[in-house]
Amino acid sequence: MHDHLDHVTGLEKRELLAHLAGDCDPFRMMAIKKGPGTWECPNLIPSAFNKRIVGCVCHPETNHIEYMWLHLGEPKRCGCGYWFELCPVAPL
């Protein structure tokens, strides 16, 4: 029986290799816990692109999510007061 890695190609193979290397979230889609979120120390959001849409759960007791676009090099403040900034990462 052949190894599964011998048959997969492209993005699926890169995803599988990332999982085998210990990266359980290669596409950076899992929720990120908010840190201090100040202007001096914003919450860093990983992205392989120049912009990314981010959802902030401003108040955990509500079901409302505030969405906003983040652009590389431009920290942005959410309506709840937390600051976010894109952090460049290598693409998968």
PDB file of N, CA, C and O in Angstrom:
ATOM      1  N   MET A   1       0.847  -1.184   0.000  1.00  0.00           N
ATOM      2  CA  MET A   1       0.000   0.000   0.000  1.00  0.00           C
ATOM      3  C   MET A   1       0.888   1.240   0.000  1.00  0.00           C
ATOM      4  O   MET A   1       1.837   1.333   0.778  1.00  0.00           O
ATOM      5  N   HIS A   2       0.578   2.171  -0.861  1.00  0.00           N
ATOM      6  CA  HIS A   2       1.364   3.391  -0.967  1.00  0.00           C
ATOM      7  C   HIS A   2       0.981   4.391   0.117  1.00  0.00           C
ATOM      8  O   HIS A   2      -0.125   4.376   0.656  1.00  0.00           O
ATOM      9  N   ASP A   3       1.933   5.252   0.408  1.00  0.00           N
ATOM     10  CA  ASP A   3       1.705   6.310   1.380  1.00  0.00           C
ATOM     11  C   ASP A   3       0.788   7.366   0.761  1.00  0.00           C
ATOM     12  O   ASP A   3       0.868   7.645  -0.435  1.00  0.00           O
ATOM     13  N   HIS A   4      -0.079   7.945   1.582  1.00  0.00           N
ATOM     14  CA  HIS A   4      -1.015   8.968   1.098  1.00  0.00           C
ATOM     15  C   HIS A   4      -0.272  10.172   0.522  1.00  0.00           C
ATOM     16  O   HIS A   4      -0.758  10.804  -0.417  1.00  0.00           O
ATOM     17  N   LEU A   5       0.895  10.497   1.070  1.00  0.00           N
ATOM     18  CA  LEU A   5       1.684  11.632   0.577  1.00  0.00           C
ATOM     19  C   LEU A   5       2.132  11.450  -0.864  1.00  0.00           C
ATOM     20  O   LEU A   5       2.379  12.432  -1.564  1.00  0.00           O
ATOM     21  N   ASP A   6       2.240  10.198  -1.316  1.00  0.00           N
ATOM     22  CA  ASP A   6       2.658   9.939  -2.695  1.00  0.00           C
ATOM     23  C   ASP A   6       1.572  10.287  -3.700  1.00  0.00           C
ATOM     24  O   ASP A   6       1.861  10.425  -4.888  1.00  0.00           O
ATOM     25  N   HIS A   7       0.338  10.431  -3.253  1.00  0.00           N
ATOM     26  CA  HIS A   7      -0.777  10.633  -4.172  1.00  0.00           C
ATOM     27  C   HIS A   7      -1.352  12.043  -4.156  1.00  0.00           C
ATOM     28  O   HIS A   7      -2.002  12.447  -5.120  1.00  0.00           O
ATOM     29  N   VAL A   8      -1.134  12.788  -3.105  1.00  0.00           N
ATOM     30  CA  VAL A   8      -1.697  14.134  -3.043  1.00  0.00           C
ATOM     31  C   VAL A   8      -0.742  15.133  -3.679  1.00  0.00           C
ATOM     32  O   VAL A   8       0.471  14.922  -3.715  1.00  0.00           O
ATOM     33  N   THR A   9      -1.311  16.223  -4.178  1.00  0.00           N
ATOM     34  CA  THR A   9      -0.504  17.258  -4.823  1.00  0.00           C
ATOM     35  C   THR A   9      -1.022  18.636  -4.427  1.00  0.00           C
ATOM     36  O   THR A   9      -2.078  18.765  -3.808  1.00  0.00           O
ATOM     37  N   GLY A  10      -0.272  19.640  -4.789  1.00  0.00           N
ATOM     38  CA  GLY A  10      -0.711  21.018  -4.650  1.00  0.00           C
ATOM     39  C   GLY A  10      -0.972  21.440  -3.215  1.00  0.00           C
ATOM     40  O   GLY A  10      -0.239  21.083  -2.293  1.00  0.00           O
ATOM     41  N   LEU A  11      -2.041  22.214  -3.055  1.00  0.00           N
ATOM     42  CA  LEU A  11      -2.381  22.781  -1.758  1.00  0.00           C
ATOM     43  C   LEU A  11      -2.709  21.707  -0.729  1.00  0.00           C
ATOM     44  O   LEU A  11      -2.378  21.846   0.448  1.00  0.00           O
ATOM     45  N   GLU A  12      -3.361  20.636  -1.174  1.00  0.00           N
ATOM     46  CA  GLU A  12      -3.689  19.550  -0.246  1.00  0.00           C
ATOM     47  C   GLU A  12      -2.420  18.924   0.326  1.00  0.00           C
ATOM     48  O   GLU A  12      -2.374  18.585   1.508  1.00  0.00           O
ATOM     49  N   LYS A  13      -1.381  18.768  -0.514  1.00  0.00           N
ATOM     50  CA  LYS A  13      -0.126  18.200  -0.029  1.00  0.00           C
ATOM     51  C   LYS A  13       0.568  19.145   0.949  1.00  0.00           C
ATOM     52  O   LYS A  13       1.095  18.702   1.970  1.00  0.00           O
ATOM     53  N   ARG A  14       0.572  20.453   0.640  1.00  0.00           N
ATOM     54  CA  ARG A  14       1.192  21.421   1.549  1.00  0.00           C
ATOM     55  C   ARG A  14       0.458  21.458   2.887  1.00  0.00           C
ATOM     56  O   ARG A  14       1.085  21.595   3.938  1.00  0.00           O
ATOM     57  N   GLU A  15      -0.867  21.336   2.849  1.00  0.00           N
ATOM     58  CA  GLU A  15      -1.649  21.303   4.089  1.00  0.00           C
ATOM     59  C   GLU A  15      -1.306  20.057   4.902  1.00  0.00           C
ATOM     60  O   GLU A  15      -1.117  20.146   6.115  1.00  0.00           O
ATOM     61  N   LEU A  16      -1.225  18.917   4.258  1.00  0.00           N
ATOM     62  CA  LEU A  16      -0.903  17.670   4.939  1.00  0.00           C
ATOM     63  C   LEU A  16       0.512  17.721   5.530  1.00  0.00           C
ATOM     64  O   LEU A  16       0.730  17.253   6.648  1.00  0.00           O
ATOM     65  N   LEU A  17       1.463  18.278   4.796  1.00  0.00           N
ATOM     66  CA  LEU A  17       2.832  18.411   5.305  1.00  0.00           C
ATOM     67  C   LEU A  17       2.884  19.352   6.508  1.00  0.00           C
ATOM     68  O   LEU A  17       3.638  19.115   7.451  1.00  0.00           O
ATOM     69  N   ALA A  18       2.087  20.416   6.474  1.00  0.00           N
ATOM     70  CA  ALA A  18       2.035  21.333   7.612  1.00  0.00           C
ATOM     71  C   ALA A  18       1.481  20.621   8.841  1.00  0.00           C
ATOM     72  O   ALA A  18       1.990  20.803   9.946  1.00  0.00           O
ATOM     73  N   HIS A  19       0.438  19.809   8.653  1.00  0.00           N
ATOM     74  CA  HIS A  19      -0.125  19.043   9.781  1.00  0.00           C
ATOM     75  C   HIS A  19       0.909  18.072  10.342  1.00  0.00           C
ATOM     76  O   HIS A  19       1.038  17.931  11.558  1.00  0.00           O
ATOM     77  N   LEU A  20       1.644  17.406   9.458  1.00  0.00           N
ATOM     78  CA  LEU A  20       2.660  16.463   9.917  1.00  0.00           C
ATOM     79  C   LEU A  20       3.802  17.169  10.651  1.00  0.00           C
ATOM     80  O   LEU A  20       4.439  16.583  11.527  1.00  0.00           O
ATOM     81  N   ALA A  21       4.058  18.433  10.291  1.00  0.00           N
ATOM     82  CA  ALA A  21       5.106  19.214  10.950  1.00  0.00           C
ATOM     83  C   ALA A  21       4.630  19.800  12.280  1.00  0.00           C
ATOM     84  O   ALA A  21       5.415  20.415  13.001  1.00  0.00           O
ATOM     85  N   GLY A  22       3.355  19.615  12.606  1.00  0.00           N
ATOM     86  CA  GLY A  22       2.845  20.077  13.894  1.00  0.00           C
ATOM     87  C   GLY A  22       2.028  21.353  13.835  1.00  0.00           C
ATOM     88  O   GLY A  22       1.618  21.863  14.878  1.00  0.00           O
ATOM     89  N   ASP A  23       1.780  21.885  12.647  1.00  0.00           N
ATOM     90  CA  ASP A  23       0.967  23.101  12.514  1.00  0.00           C
ATOM     91  C   ASP A  23      -0.483  22.689  12.320  1.00  0.00           C
ATOM     92  O   ASP A  23      -0.882  22.317  11.217  1.00  0.00           O
ATOM     93  N   CYS A  24      -1.277  22.754  13.392  1.00  0.00           N
ATOM     94  CA  CYS A  24      -2.669  22.291  13.318  1.00  0.00           C
ATOM     95  C   CYS A  24      -3.596  23.336  12.686  1.00  0.00           C
ATOM     96  O   CYS A  24      -4.769  23.051  12.444  1.00  0.00           O
ATOM     97  N   ASP A  25      -3.082  24.543  12.417  1.00  0.00           N
ATOM     98  CA  ASP A  25      -3.894  25.599  11.809  1.00  0.00           C
ATOM     99  C   ASP A  25      -3.099  26.275  10.681  1.00  0.00           C
ATOM    100  O   ASP A  25      -2.750  27.449  10.800  1.00  0.00           O
ATOM    101  N   PRO A  26      -2.810  25.551   9.593  1.00  0.00           N
ATOM    102  CA  PRO A  26      -1.951  26.121   8.547  1.00  0.00           C
ATOM    103  C   PRO A  26      -2.566  27.312   7.821  1.00  0.00           C
ATOM    104  O   PRO A  26      -1.833  28.120   7.251  1.00  0.00           O
ATOM    105  N   PHE A  27      -3.879  27.441   7.824  1.00  0.00           N
ATOM    106  CA  PHE A  27      -4.536  28.559   7.131  1.00  0.00           C
ATOM    107  C   PHE A  27      -4.847  29.719   8.069  1.00  0.00           C
ATOM    108  O   PHE A  27      -5.437  30.711   7.641  1.00  0.00           O
ATOM    109  N   ARG A  28      -4.463  29.613   9.344  1.00  0.00           N
ATOM    110  CA  ARG A  28      -4.661  30.660  10.342  1.00  0.00           C
ATOM    111  C   ARG A  28      -6.126  31.083  10.456  1.00  0.00           C
ATOM    112  O   ARG A  28      -6.450  32.270  10.415  1.00  0.00           O
ATOM    113  N   MET A  29      -7.004  30.085  10.598  1.00  0.00           N
ATOM    114  CA  MET A  29      -8.434  30.368  10.656  1.00  0.00           C
ATOM    115  C   MET A  29      -9.029  30.186  12.052  1.00  0.00           C
ATOM    116  O   MET A  29     -10.184  30.547  12.279  1.00  0.00           O
ATOM    117  N   MET A  30      -8.265  29.638  12.978  1.00  0.00           N
ATOM    118  CA  MET A  30      -8.779  29.453  14.338  1.00  0.00           C
ATOM    119  C   MET A  30      -8.865  30.801  15.046  1.00  0.00           C
ATOM    120  O   MET A  30      -8.151  31.745  14.707  1.00  0.00           O
ATOM    121  N   ALA A  31      -9.737  30.871  16.016  1.00  0.00           N
ATOM    122  CA  ALA A  31      -9.911  32.116  16.777  1.00  0.00           C
ATOM    123  C   ALA A  31      -8.627  32.459  17.531  1.00  0.00           C
ATOM    124  O   ALA A  31      -7.933  31.579  18.040  1.00  0.00           O
ATOM    125  N   ILE A  32      -8.331  33.750  17.590  1.00  0.00           N
ATOM    126  CA  ILE A  32      -7.154  34.236  18.286  1.00  0.00           C
ATOM    127  C   ILE A  32      -7.623  34.937  19.557  1.00  0.00           C
ATOM    128  O   ILE A  32      -8.504  35.795  19.512  1.00  0.00           O
ATOM    129  N   LYS A  33      -7.033  34.567  20.680  1.00  0.00           N
ATOM    130  CA  LYS A  33      -7.399  35.227  21.937  1.00  0.00           C
ATOM    131  C   LYS A  33      -6.880  36.650  21.928  1.00  0.00           C
ATOM    132  O   LYS A  33      -5.745  36.910  21.529  1.00  0.00           O
ATOM    133  N   LYS A  34      -7.724  37.567  22.372  1.00  0.00           N
ATOM    134  CA  LYS A  34      -7.325  38.966  22.411  1.00  0.00           C
ATOM    135  C   LYS A  34      -6.318  39.204  23.527  1.00  0.00           C
ATOM    136  O   LYS A  34      -6.458  38.690  24.637  1.00  0.00           O
ATOM    137  N   GLY A  35      -5.306  39.992  23.207  1.00  0.00           N
ATOM    138  CA  GLY A  35      -4.311  40.390  24.198  1.00  0.00           C
ATOM    139  C   GLY A  35      -4.640  41.778  24.710  1.00  0.00           C
ATOM    140  O   GLY A  35      -5.814  42.133  24.817  1.00  0.00           O
ATOM    141  N   PRO A  36      -3.611  42.584  25.033  1.00  0.00           N
ATOM    142  CA  PRO A  36      -3.856  43.935  25.549  1.00  0.00           C
ATOM    143  C   PRO A  36      -4.652  44.791  24.563  1.00  0.00           C
ATOM    144  O   PRO A  36      -5.557  45.523  24.965  1.00  0.00           O
ATOM    145  N   GLY A  37      -4.319  44.701  23.283  1.00  0.00           N
ATOM    146  CA  GLY A  37      -5.082  45.422  22.268  1.00  0.00           C
ATOM    147  C   GLY A  37      -4.986  46.928  22.346  1.00  0.00           C
ATOM    148  O   GLY A  37      -5.946  47.628  22.024  1.00  0.00           O
ATOM    149  N   THR A  38      -3.839  47.439  22.769  1.00  0.00           N
ATOM    150  CA  THR A  38      -3.651  48.884  22.846  1.00  0.00           C
ATOM    151  C   THR A  38      -2.961  49.366  21.574  1.00  0.00           C
ATOM    152  O   THR A  38      -2.530  48.556  20.754  1.00  0.00           O
ATOM    153  N   TRP A  39      -2.857  50.683  21.410  1.00  0.00           N
ATOM    154  CA  TRP A  39      -2.171  51.250  20.244  1.00  0.00           C
ATOM    155  C   TRP A  39      -0.705  50.794  20.236  1.00  0.00           C
ATOM    156  O   TRP A  39      -0.159  50.470  19.181  1.00  0.00           O
ATOM    157  N   GLU A  40      -0.080  50.773  21.404  1.00  0.00           N
ATOM    158  CA  GLU A  40       1.323  50.387  21.506  1.00  0.00           C
ATOM    159  C   GLU A  40       1.530  48.881  21.336  1.00  0.00           C
ATOM    160  O   GLU A  40       2.584  48.450  20.868  1.00  0.00           O
ATOM    161  N   CYS A  41       0.540  48.087  21.708  1.00  0.00           N
ATOM    162  CA  CYS A  41       0.639  46.621  21.651  1.00  0.00           C
ATOM    163  C   CYS A  41      -0.666  46.046  21.087  1.00  0.00           C
ATOM    164  O   CYS A  41      -1.458  45.462  21.826  1.00  0.00           O
ATOM    165  N   PRO A  42      -0.889  46.213  19.764  1.00  0.00           N
ATOM    166  CA  PRO A  42      -2.144  45.724  19.183  1.00  0.00           C
ATOM    167  C   PRO A  42      -2.179  44.197  19.095  1.00  0.00           C
ATOM    168  O   PRO A  42      -1.140  43.540  19.169  1.00  0.00           O
ATOM    169  N   ASN A  43      -3.370  43.646  18.936  1.00  0.00           N
ATOM    170  CA  ASN A  43      -3.518  42.215  18.701  1.00  0.00           C
ATOM    171  C   ASN A  43      -3.007  41.935  17.295  1.00  0.00           C
ATOM    172  O   ASN A  43      -3.475  42.539  16.330  1.00  0.00           O
ATOM    173  N   LEU A  44      -2.039  41.015  17.176  1.00  0.00           N
ATOM    174  CA  LEU A  44      -1.447  40.707  15.877  1.00  0.00           C
ATOM    175  C   LEU A  44      -2.234  39.607  15.186  1.00  0.00           C
ATOM    176  O   LEU A  44      -2.464  38.538  15.751  1.00  0.00           O
ATOM    177  N   ILE A  45      -2.642  39.885  13.953  1.00  0.00           N
ATOM    178  CA  ILE A  45      -3.427  38.956  13.150  1.00  0.00           C
ATOM    179  C   ILE A  45      -2.557  38.456  12.008  1.00  0.00           C
ATOM    180  O   ILE A  45      -2.156  39.261  11.167  1.00  0.00           O
ATOM    181  N   PRO A  46      -2.243  37.149  11.936  1.00  0.00           N
ATOM    182  CA  PRO A  46      -1.379  36.648  10.872  1.00  0.00           C
ATOM    183  C   PRO A  46      -2.086  36.663   9.519  1.00  0.00           C
ATOM    184  O   PRO A  46      -3.271  36.343   9.421  1.00  0.00           O
ATOM    185  N   SER A  47      -1.344  37.037   8.482  1.00  0.00           N
ATOM    186  CA  SER A  47      -1.903  37.042   7.132  1.00  0.00           C
ATOM    187  C   SER A  47      -0.779  36.927   6.108  1.00  0.00           C
ATOM    188  O   SER A  47       0.278  37.538   6.262  1.00  0.00           O
ATOM    189  N   ALA A  48      -1.016  36.141   5.068  1.00  0.00           N
ATOM    190  CA  ALA A  48      -0.066  36.011   3.972  1.00  0.00           C
ATOM    191  C   ALA A  48      -0.370  37.028   2.879  1.00  0.00           C
ATOM    192  O   ALA A  48       0.288  37.034   1.839  1.00  0.00           O
ATOM    193  N   PHE A  49      -1.357  37.886   3.104  1.00  0.00           N
ATOM    194  CA  PHE A  49      -1.776  38.860   2.094  1.00  0.00           C
ATOM    195  C   PHE A  49      -1.707  40.275   2.672  1.00  0.00           C
ATOM    196  O   PHE A  49      -1.441  40.453   3.861  1.00  0.00           O
ATOM    197  N   ASN A  50      -1.946  41.273   1.830  1.00  0.00           N
ATOM    198  CA  ASN A  50      -1.872  42.676   2.256  1.00  0.00           C
ATOM    199  C   ASN A  50      -3.101  43.132   3.020  1.00  0.00           C
ATOM    200  O   ASN A  50      -3.076  44.195   3.641  1.00  0.00           O
ATOM    201  N   LYS A  51      -4.178  42.354   2.990  1.00  0.00           N
ATOM    202  CA  LYS A  51      -5.380  42.699   3.738  1.00  0.00           C
ATOM    203  C   LYS A  51      -6.095  41.428   4.171  1.00  0.00           C
ATOM    204  O   LYS A  51      -5.921  40.363   3.579  1.00  0.00           O
ATOM    205  N   ARG A  52      -6.909  41.565   5.223  1.00  0.00           N
ATOM    206  CA  ARG A  52      -7.656  40.417   5.742  1.00  0.00           C
ATOM    207  C   ARG A  52      -8.875  40.929   6.489  1.00  0.00           C
ATOM    208  O   ARG A  52      -8.817  41.960   7.159  1.00  0.00           O
ATOM    209  N   ILE A  53      -9.973  40.207   6.369  1.00  0.00           N
ATOM    210  CA  ILE A  53     -11.176  40.568   7.123  1.00  0.00           C
ATOM    211  C   ILE A  53     -11.106  39.857   8.474  1.00  0.00           C
ATOM    212  O   ILE A  53     -10.758  38.679   8.560  1.00  0.00           O
ATOM    213  N   VAL A  54     -11.447  40.605   9.524  1.00  0.00           N
ATOM    214  CA  VAL A  54     -11.342  40.098  10.893  1.00  0.00           C
ATOM    215  C   VAL A  54     -12.666  40.323  11.600  1.00  0.00           C
ATOM    216  O   VAL A  54     -13.297  41.368  11.441  1.00  0.00           O
ATOM    217  N   GLY A  55     -13.080  39.340  12.378  1.00  0.00           N
ATOM    218  CA  GLY A  55     -14.280  39.475  13.194  1.00  0.00           C
ATOM    219  C   GLY A  55     -13.906  39.578  14.663  1.00  0.00           C
ATOM    220  O   GLY A  55     -13.142  38.758  15.172  1.00  0.00           O
ATOM    221  N   CYS A  56     -14.440  40.580  15.341  1.00  0.00           N
ATOM    222  CA  CYS A  56     -14.158  40.788  16.769  1.00  0.00           C
ATOM    223  C   CYS A  56     -15.448  40.572  17.560  1.00  0.00           C
ATOM    224  O   CYS A  56     -16.472  41.198  17.287  1.00  0.00           O
ATOM    225  N   VAL A  57     -15.379  39.678  18.541  1.00  0.00           N
ATOM    226  CA  VAL A  57     -16.506  39.476  19.456  1.00  0.00           C
ATOM    227  C   VAL A  57     -16.303  40.479  20.582  1.00  0.00           C
ATOM    228  O   VAL A  57     -15.624  40.200  21.570  1.00  0.00           O
ATOM    229  N   CYS A  58     -16.906  41.649  20.413  1.00  0.00           N
ATOM    230  CA  CYS A  58     -16.679  42.751  21.359  1.00  0.00           C
ATOM    231  C   CYS A  58     -17.161  42.413  22.769  1.00  0.00           C
ATOM    232  O   CYS A  58     -16.481  42.705  23.753  1.00  0.00           O
ATOM    233  N   HIS A  59     -18.320  41.806  22.855  1.00  0.00           N
ATOM    234  CA  HIS A  59     -18.902  41.444  24.151  1.00  0.00           C
ATOM    235  C   HIS A  59     -19.281  39.962  24.100  1.00  0.00           C
ATOM    236  O   HIS A  59     -20.231  39.604  23.403  1.00  0.00           O
ATOM    237  N   PRO A  60     -18.568  39.097  24.816  1.00  0.00           N
ATOM    238  CA  PRO A  60     -18.799  37.649  24.730  1.00  0.00           C
ATOM    239  C   PRO A  60     -20.223  37.216  25.062  1.00  0.00           C
ATOM    240  O   PRO A  60     -20.669  36.163  24.605  1.00  0.00           O
ATOM    241  N   GLU A  61     -20.942  38.010  25.849  1.00  0.00           N
ATOM    242  CA  GLU A  61     -22.300  37.607  26.229  1.00  0.00           C
ATOM    243  C   GLU A  61     -23.324  37.848  25.114  1.00  0.00           C
ATOM    244  O   GLU A  61     -24.466  37.403  25.223  1.00  0.00           O
ATOM    245  N   THR A  62     -22.933  38.541  24.054  1.00  0.00           N
ATOM    246  CA  THR A  62     -23.837  38.775  22.927  1.00  0.00           C
ATOM    247  C   THR A  62     -23.435  37.907  21.742  1.00  0.00           C
ATOM    248  O   THR A  62     -22.347  37.330  21.732  1.00  0.00           O
ATOM    249  N   ASN A  63     -24.288  37.817  20.770  1.00  0.00           N
ATOM    250  CA  ASN A  63     -24.012  37.025  19.570  1.00  0.00           C
ATOM    251  C   ASN A  63     -23.559  37.893  18.403  1.00  0.00           C
ATOM    252  O   ASN A  63     -23.507  37.422  17.267  1.00  0.00           O
ATOM    253  N   HIS A  64     -23.236  39.141  18.667  1.00  0.00           N
ATOM    254  CA  HIS A  64     -22.855  40.070  17.606  1.00  0.00           C
ATOM    255  C   HIS A  64     -21.343  40.020  17.356  1.00  0.00           C
ATOM    256  O   HIS A  64     -20.547  40.046  18.294  1.00  0.00           O
ATOM    257  N   ILE A  65     -20.966  39.949  16.078  1.00  0.00           N
ATOM    258  CA  ILE A  65     -19.562  39.984  15.692  1.00  0.00           C
ATOM    259  C   ILE A  65     -19.355  41.224  14.831  1.00  0.00           C
ATOM    260  O   ILE A  65     -20.080  41.444  13.861  1.00  0.00           O
ATOM    261  N   GLU A  66     -18.363  42.027  15.190  1.00  0.00           N
ATOM    262  CA  GLU A  66     -18.028  43.236  14.436  1.00  0.00           C
ATOM    263  C   GLU A  66     -16.926  42.877  13.445  1.00  0.00           C
ATOM    264  O   GLU A  66     -15.826  42.496  13.845  1.00  0.00           O
ATOM    265  N   TYR A  67     -17.229  43.003  12.128  1.00  0.00           N
ATOM    266  CA  TYR A  67     -16.249  42.683  11.096  1.00  0.00           C
ATOM    267  C   TYR A  67     -15.586  43.954  10.589  1.00  0.00           C
ATOM    268  O   TYR A  67     -16.216  45.009  10.507  1.00  0.00           O
ATOM    269  N   MET A  68     -14.301  43.839  10.249  1.00  0.00           N
ATOM    270  CA  MET A  68     -13.565  44.984   9.704  1.00  0.00           C
ATOM    271  C   MET A  68     -12.421  44.466   8.827  1.00  0.00           C
ATOM    272  O   MET A  68     -11.936  43.351   9.018  1.00  0.00           O
ATOM    273  N   TRP A  69     -12.004  45.283   7.874  1.00  0.00           N
ATOM    274  CA  TRP A  69     -10.860  44.968   7.033  1.00  0.00           C
ATOM    275  C   TRP A  69      -9.606  45.513   7.683  1.00  0.00           C
ATOM    276  O   TRP A  69      -9.581  46.659   8.131  1.00  0.00           O
ATOM    277  N   LEU A  70      -8.559  44.696   7.736  1.00  0.00           N
ATOM    278  CA  LEU A  70      -7.248  45.141   8.185  1.00  0.00           C
ATOM    279  C   LEU A  70      -6.327  45.199   6.976  1.00  0.00           C
ATOM    280  O   LEU A  70      -6.338  44.303   6.132  1.00  0.00           O
ATOM    281  N   HIS A  71      -5.529  46.260   6.901  1.00  0.00           N
ATOM    282  CA  HIS A  71      -4.559  46.419   5.823  1.00  0.00           C
ATOM    283  C   HIS A  71      -3.166  46.435   6.423  1.00  0.00           C
ATOM    284  O   HIS A  71      -2.961  46.962   7.516  1.00  0.00           O
ATOM    285  N   LEU A  72      -2.212  45.859   5.712  1.00  0.00           N
ATOM    286  CA  LEU A  72      -0.838  45.757   6.191  1.00  0.00           C
ATOM    287  C   LEU A  72      -0.263  47.131   6.508  1.00  0.00           C
ATOM    288  O   LEU A  72      -0.336  48.044   5.685  1.00  0.00           O
ATOM    289  N   GLY A  73       0.307  47.279   7.698  1.00  0.00           N
ATOM    290  CA  GLY A  73       0.941  48.515   8.114  1.00  0.00           C
ATOM    291  C   GLY A  73      -0.003  49.572   8.652  1.00  0.00           C
ATOM    292  O   GLY A  73       0.427  50.683   8.962  1.00  0.00           O
ATOM    293  N   GLU A  74      -1.301  49.240   8.770  1.00  0.00           N
ATOM    294  CA  GLU A  74      -2.289  50.198   9.263  1.00  0.00           C
ATOM    295  C   GLU A  74      -3.057  49.588  10.443  1.00  0.00           C
ATOM    296  O   GLU A  74      -4.052  48.894  10.231  1.00  0.00           O
ATOM    297  N   PRO A  75      -2.614  49.836  11.674  1.00  0.00           N
ATOM    298  CA  PRO A  75      -3.382  49.336  12.821  1.00  0.00           C
ATOM    299  C   PRO A  75      -4.797  49.918  12.806  1.00  0.00           C
ATOM    300  O   PRO A  75      -5.004  51.062  12.399  1.00  0.00           O
ATOM    301  N   LYS A  76      -5.757  49.123  13.252  1.00  0.00           N
ATOM    302  CA  LYS A  76      -7.148  49.576  13.230  1.00  0.00           C
ATOM    303  C   LYS A  76      -7.799  49.302  14.573  1.00  0.00           C
ATOM    304  O   LYS A  76      -7.535  48.280  15.207  1.00  0.00           O
ATOM    305  N   ARG A  77      -8.656  50.227  15.003  1.00  0.00           N
ATOM    306  CA  ARG A  77      -9.356  50.117  16.278  1.00  0.00           C
ATOM    307  C   ARG A  77     -10.782  49.637  16.040  1.00  0.00           C
ATOM    308  O   ARG A  77     -11.492  50.164  15.184  1.00  0.00           O
ATOM    309  N   CYS A  78     -11.188  48.638  16.802  1.00  0.00           N
ATOM    310  CA  CYS A  78     -12.561  48.135  16.752  1.00  0.00           C
ATOM    311  C   CYS A  78     -13.440  49.071  17.574  1.00  0.00           C
ATOM    312  O   CYS A  78     -12.933  49.877  18.354  1.00  0.00           O
ATOM    313  N   GLY A  79     -14.736  48.966  17.403  1.00  0.00           N
ATOM    314  CA  GLY A  79     -15.675  49.785  18.158  1.00  0.00           C
ATOM    315  C   GLY A  79     -15.602  49.560  19.657  1.00  0.00           C
ATOM    316  O   GLY A  79     -15.979  50.439  20.433  1.00  0.00           O
ATOM    317  N   CYS A  80     -15.118  48.387  20.080  1.00  0.00           N
ATOM    318  CA  CYS A  80     -15.009  48.090  21.512  1.00  0.00           C
ATOM    319  C   CYS A  80     -13.724  48.644  22.123  1.00  0.00           C
ATOM    320  O   CYS A  80     -13.545  48.591  23.340  1.00  0.00           O
ATOM    321  N   GLY A  81     -12.838  49.171  21.296  1.00  0.00           N
ATOM    322  CA  GLY A  81     -11.616  49.785  21.808  1.00  0.00           C
ATOM    323  C   GLY A  81     -10.343  48.986  21.589  1.00  0.00           C
ATOM    324  O   GLY A  81      -9.249  49.512  21.792  1.00  0.00           O
ATOM    325  N   TYR A  82     -10.457  47.734  21.181  1.00  0.00           N
ATOM    326  CA  TYR A  82      -9.263  46.922  20.939  1.00  0.00           C
ATOM    327  C   TYR A  82      -8.624  47.305  19.608  1.00  0.00           C
ATOM    328  O   TYR A  82      -9.322  47.606  18.639  1.00  0.00           O
ATOM    329  N   TRP A  83      -7.291  47.290  19.569  1.00  0.00           N
ATOM    330  CA  TRP A  83      -6.543  47.573  18.354  1.00  0.00           C
ATOM    331  C   TRP A  83      -6.056  46.268  17.736  1.00  0.00           C
ATOM    332  O   TRP A  83      -5.707  45.323  18.444  1.00  0.00           O
ATOM    333  N   PHE A  84      -6.036  46.228  16.398  1.00  0.00           N
ATOM    334  CA  PHE A  84      -5.587  45.058  15.648  1.00  0.00           C
ATOM    335  C   PHE A  84      -4.610  45.505  14.566  1.00  0.00           C
ATOM    336  O   PHE A  84      -4.704  46.616  14.045  1.00  0.00           O
ATOM    337  N   GLU A  85      -3.666  44.616  14.237  1.00  0.00           N
ATOM    338  CA  GLU A  85      -2.704  44.906  13.187  1.00  0.00           C
ATOM    339  C   GLU A  85      -2.313  43.597  12.495  1.00  0.00           C
ATOM    340  O   GLU A  85      -2.173  42.558  13.140  1.00  0.00           O
ATOM    341  N   LEU A  86      -2.140  43.667  11.163  1.00  0.00           N
ATOM    342  CA  LEU A  86      -1.716  42.492  10.419  1.00  0.00           C
ATOM    343  C   LEU A  86      -0.263  42.183  10.699  1.00  0.00           C
ATOM    344  O   LEU A  86       0.569  43.082  10.814  1.00  0.00           O
ATOM    345  N   CYS A  87       0.030  40.906  10.807  1.00  0.00           N
ATOM    346  CA  CYS A  87       1.381  40.407  11.007  1.00  0.00           C
ATOM    347  C   CYS A  87       1.698  39.489   9.825  1.00  0.00           C
ATOM    348  O   CYS A  87       1.090  38.426   9.696  1.00  0.00           O
ATOM    349  N   PRO A  88       2.644  39.884   8.957  1.00  0.00           N
ATOM    350  CA  PRO A  88       2.915  39.059   7.779  1.00  0.00           C
ATOM    351  C   PRO A  88       3.478  37.691   8.145  1.00  0.00           C
ATOM    352  O   PRO A  88       4.358  37.570   8.997  1.00  0.00           O
ATOM    353  N   VAL A  89       2.950  36.664   7.480  1.00  0.00           N
ATOM    354  CA  VAL A  89       3.462  35.297   7.606  1.00  0.00           C
ATOM    355  C   VAL A  89       3.637  34.740   6.200  1.00  0.00           C
ATOM    356  O   VAL A  89       3.028  35.232   5.251  1.00  0.00           O
ATOM    357  N   ALA A  90       4.463  33.724   6.072  1.00  0.00           N
ATOM    358  CA  ALA A  90       4.685  33.098   4.777  1.00  0.00           C
ATOM    359  C   ALA A  90       3.435  32.343   4.338  1.00  0.00           C
ATOM    360  O   ALA A  90       2.764  31.730   5.169  1.00  0.00           O
ATOM    361  N   PRO A  91       3.113  32.377   3.048  1.00  0.00           N
ATOM    362  CA  PRO A  91       1.945  31.621   2.576  1.00  0.00           C
ATOM    363  C   PRO A  91       2.198  30.126   2.679  1.00  0.00           C
ATOM    364  O   PRO A  91       3.345  29.682   2.723  1.00  0.00           O
ATOM    365  N   LEU A  92       1.138  29.367   2.716  1.00  0.00           N
ATOM    366  CA  LEU A  92       1.240  27.913   2.840  1.00  0.00           C
ATOM    367  C   LEU A  92       1.786  27.315   1.589  1.00  0.00           C
ATOM    368  O   LEU A  92       1.944  26.097   1.504  1.00  0.00           O
TER     369      LEU A  92
END
